[in-house]
C-alpha cells in the first residue's frame, strides 16, 4: 500500500493564494477565520481554484494542521 503524501505544489499554491473580495480581501486564504470558512462551507464555496483553496484551508484548520504550513509561509514572507 502506498503512503499518502501532501502535494507540495498544492500547499505552496494555497499559502500564496489571497482572498480576492469582501471583508478579508487580500488576506491569505490560509489566514481566513474558521467561522468565515464554515459559513462558505454551509452556503457553498465559490467555483474554481478559490473554492478549492478555501475548502482545503478549512480542512487544514479543522484538523489543527496550520503549523505544518509555517515553513512555507516563512519562505513566502509577509502576512
C-alpha positions in Angstrom: 0.0 0.0 0.0 1.4 3.4 -0.9 1.8 6.2 1.6 -0.4 9.3 1.1 1.6 12.5 1.0 0.5 16.0 0.5 1.4 17.6 -2.8 3.9 20.4 -2.1 2.8 22.3 -5.2 -0.8 22.4 -3.9 0.3 23.6 -0.5 2.5 26.3 -2.0 -0.4 27.4 -4.1 -2.5 27.6 -1.0 -0.1 29.7 1.0 0.3 32.1 -1.9 -3.4 32.5 -2.6 -5.2 35.6 -1.3 -8.9 36.3 -0.8 -9.9 38.5 -3.8 -13.0 40.1 -2.4 -15.0 41.1 0.7 -14.1 41.9 4.2 -11.0 39.8 4.0 -9.8 41.0 0.6 -6.0 40.5 0.1 -5.7 38.3 3.2 -4.0 34.9 2.6 -6.7 32.3 2.3 -5.0 30.1 4.9 -5.4 33.0 7.4 -9.1 33.4 6.9 -11.0 32.9 10.1 -12.5 29.4 10.5 -16.1 30.7 11.1 -15.9 32.6 7.8 -14.8 29.3 6.0 -17.5 27.4 7.8 -20.1 29.9 6.5 -18.9 29.3 3.0 -19.0 25.5 3.5 -22.6 25.8 4.5 -23.6 28.3 1.8 -21.3 26.9 -0.9 -17.7 27.6 -1.7 -17.0 29.7 -4.9 -16.3 27.6 -8.0 -12.8 27.0 -9.3 -9.5 27.4 -7.5 -10.7 29.9 -5.0 -13.3 27.4 -3.7 -10.8 24.6 -3.7 -8.3 26.7 -1.7 -11.0 27.7 0.8 -12.1 24.1 1.3 -8.5 23.0 1.8 -7.8 25.8 4.2 -10.9 24.7 6.2 -9.8 21.1 6.3 -6.3 22.1 7.5 -7.8 24.3 10.2 -10.4 21.7 11.2 -7.6 19.1 11.7 -5.3 21.5 13.5 -2.6 21.3 10.9 -1.9 25.0 10.3 1.6 24.8 11.9 2.6 22.4 9.1 2.4 25.3 6.7 4.6 27.6 8.8 7.8 26.8 6.8 6.1 27.5 3.6 4.7 30.8 4.9 8.1 31.8 6.2 9.5 31.3 2.7 6.8 33.5 1.2 7.2 36.3 3.8 4.5 38.7 4.9 1.0 38.2 6.3 
